[in-house]
Amino acid sequence: MKDELKKYRAEIEQELNNILQYWAHFTPDDRNGGFFGQIDNNNVVHYGAPKGSVLNSRILWTFAAAQNNGYGMEYAGIPDRAYEYLSRHFIDEKYGGVYWTVSENGEPLETKKQVYATAFALYGITEHYRLRATEEIFTTMLSLYDILVDKACDKTNGGYREAFARDWTQTADQRLSSKDANEKKSMNTNLHVLEAFANLYTVWPNEGLRTQIADLLEIFRTKIIDQRSGHLHLFFDDEWNVRPDVISYGHEIEASWLLLDAATTIGNTHLIKAFRQVCLVLSDAATEGLDTDGGLWYEFDPQKNKLIKQKHWWPQAEAMVGYFTAWQIGNQQKYLQRSLNSWRFTTSHILDKQNGEWFWGANERNEPMADEDKVGLWKCPYHNGRACLEVIKRIASFDK
């Protein structure tokens, strides 16, 4: 097993370097600043495409996190570039929070305040603060936290609402993407608010922030995770009444380790114990979506009894981390094997060995989904870059 873990780490370290090299080489927009908004599967830039705040924030987080862990030091300018563009063009200086998109030359386009986007801006800027630790970055970081708590937090029912108009008044369209339900609250947004808050706590251990994290964890435990099936509910009204939707295997394996990570970050022994068990429950629930080749199917629609037979890039990355974490907790070899199988499936079918980076995904015949973006509003280096960093960190813990 030790030799297998050593091999796993070496391959993952090489892949992390490949990911960083791709994004540093292909994505900076030297004409308009920041990063290109869209690059297709053949690495052709779509000039004029909108630039997304989530893409920019995730580039910032990935390169800052890599450098905070000793990787990608040759790309020292990338996180600074990402922070500068995010703070200058995406942050709304009048109303707070971040715009969803800006134009190719940095003018606001979609100004609706998706709470998810502001959370990712906080997540990325927090990681950059760990790297640079300037007063200006600190002030920007806390301004995003304050606006989330002030405007997006539901003080009555708990958790965070989905979206607002630019001035943080109500908006009719709550949706994060066209495939999402138009509901007041979602699992996805609350998960990534929690993720951002947990990262913030590591550099700013504020007691009010600690309470926010603990409260969100309790909402996941009591409202979002189905107590019978172990699956995640995805959409809710203001009072946390469940709205029917699909089962998202990728989100379940991602949440399995992120929730435990948040509990561990605040050092709450009661929640750590509870979410060690939750990690195994969610990991097992996600296993329903595993194919025999080790790949994780995208979603299942219970209303239609239909499996969505695609294997997107990001669930494979999250499976590598989630199952490894389950192995650390449960000490059952099956979990480690699932993590290894996820990586093997990824190397066989998701890595683009010709043009670099990862394909969007594979279809049911394991053919690349070549019509999808290589870089875009959603296609970012965050899931795969983070998976590499997390697996490396976990394997390293065995050498201590």
Secondary structure as GFF3:
##gff-version 3
##sequence-region A 1 400
A	DSSP	alpha_helix	2	26	.	.	.	ID=ss1
A	DSSP	beta_strand	51	52	.	.	.	ID=ss2
A	DSSP	alpha_helix	53	68	.	.	.	ID=ss3
A	DSSP	three_ten_helix	73	75	.	.	.	ID=ss4
A	DSSP	alpha_helix	77	85	.	.	.	ID=ss5
A	DSSP	pi_helix	86	90	.	.	.	ID=ss6
A	DSSP	beta_strand	101	102	.	.	.	ID=ss7
A	DSSP	beta_strand	113	114	.	.	.	ID=ss8
A	DSSP	alpha_helix	115	132	.	.	.	ID=ss9
A	DSSP	alpha_helix	135	147	.	.	.	ID=ss10
A	DSSP	pi_helix	148	152	.	.	.	ID=ss11
A	DSSP	beta_strand	163	164	.	.	.	ID=ss12
A	DSSP	beta_strand	185	186	.	.	.	ID=ss13
A	DSSP	alpha_helix	187	203	.	.	.	ID=ss14
A	DSSP	alpha_helix	207	219	.	.	.	ID=ss15
A	DSSP	pi_helix	220	224	.	.	.	ID=ss16
A	DSSP	beta_strand	235	236	.	.	.	ID=ss17
A	DSSP	beta_strand	242	243	.	.	.	ID=ss18
A	DSSP	beta_strand	247	248	.	.	.	ID=ss19
A	DSSP	alpha_helix	249	266	.	.	.	ID=ss20
A	DSSP	alpha_helix	269	286	.	.	.	ID=ss21
A	DSSP	three_ten_helix	287	289	.	.	.	ID=ss22
A	DSSP	beta_strand	299	301	.	.	.	ID=ss23
A	DSSP	beta_strand	306	308	.	.	.	ID=ss24
A	DSSP	beta_strand	311	312	.	.	.	ID=ss25
A	DSSP	alpha_helix	313	330	.	.	.	ID=ss26
A	DSSP	alpha_helix	333	349	.	.	.	ID=ss27
A	DSSP	beta_strand	361	362	.	.	.	ID=ss28
A	DSSP	alpha_helix	382	396	.	.	.	ID=ss29
A	DSSP	three_ten_helix	397	399	.	.	.	ID=ss30
###
